[in-house]
Amino acid sequence: MRKLILMISLMAVLWPGRALGQEQVSLSHLQIDLWPEFDDPGMLVIYRMQLSAETVLPVRLTFRIPAAAGRPNAVAVGENAASVADTPYDYRINGSWGEVSFTALSPVIQLEYYDPALQKQGKARRFVYGWPGDYSVSEITISIQQPFGANGMRISPAFSESAVASDGLTYYTINAGEVRQGRAFTVSLDYEKDSDALTAEFLQVQPVTPLPATENRLDLWRILPWVLGGAGAVLLFGGVGWYFLSARGGRLLGTAALRRKRLSRPAAKPAASLYCQQCGTRAEAGDRFCRACGAALRVE
């Protein structure tokens, strides 16, 4: 009995503390990006979140997304927006919602999913987004991308500003301010579009951040052996060709020189008084035997 009373007392002490810890989980900022018909016929929804400084890490978080969206496209955590990386998560269906649960070891979170609830009727398009109020947020900003080829954008609540970004697309911004936990709000948008072509088909995709200089150096080191090998082959074949051409040229020059030497040598005068003693045939200069009968000549 004493053990049972002790366990009940401990649970009574620890449970309020645990509930209090959960209440301390909040977001200092939440940006919701709505990109209709971007690279999917539905709506790409992107959450870019920053946990509040009061949130103790690591912390277990659960966000609800429409069950029709299925599993999220990405769940990433990092120290900042540029360093977020995929993190393991659990997913389960709870009524009309899909619950995405994961442990955040760092304060910056990015979650993406595709919502197929974008309605199409001829040229008309309509979509209603709902934030379920999972956590308190000090500041919420909604950014809506106008699809390529769309016109007549109508957004509610009214956007505070619009601007054309470097990708050539127009973005509309809604500043929702602070939203407490458990308070839901909705954003609706309507527009017209002549075709079902996706925006990504008309954009030249660029990296989010410039590639580090080290990667460029690595690429150079990868191709350097091929460059040196090619240059060596050119020099080798060039040297061999030069050698053979030089050798052939030398032989040709030597032959021409010998030919010129032979042509420039004066011809020997025939010995007018040298005749064969046997047949009387006149002999040429330098002959030792008669060209007619073969008799040995008597040379004076």
Buried (B, 14 or more C-beta within 10 A) or exposed (E): EEEEEEEEEEEEEEEEEEEEEEEEBBBBBBBBBBBBBBEBEBBBBBBBBBBBEEBEEEBEBBBBBBBEBBEBBBBBBBEEBEEBEEBEBEBEEEEEBBBBEBBBEBBBBBBBBBBEBBEEEEEEBBBBBBBBBBBBBBBBBBBBBBBBBBEEBEBEEEBEEEEEEEBEBBBBBBEBEEBEEEEEBEBEBBBBBEEEEBBBEEBEEEEEEEEEEEEEEEEEEEEEEEEEEEEEEEEEEEEEEEEEEEEEEEEEEEEEEEEEEEEEEEEEEEBEEBBBEEEEBBBEEEBEEBEEEEEEBEEE
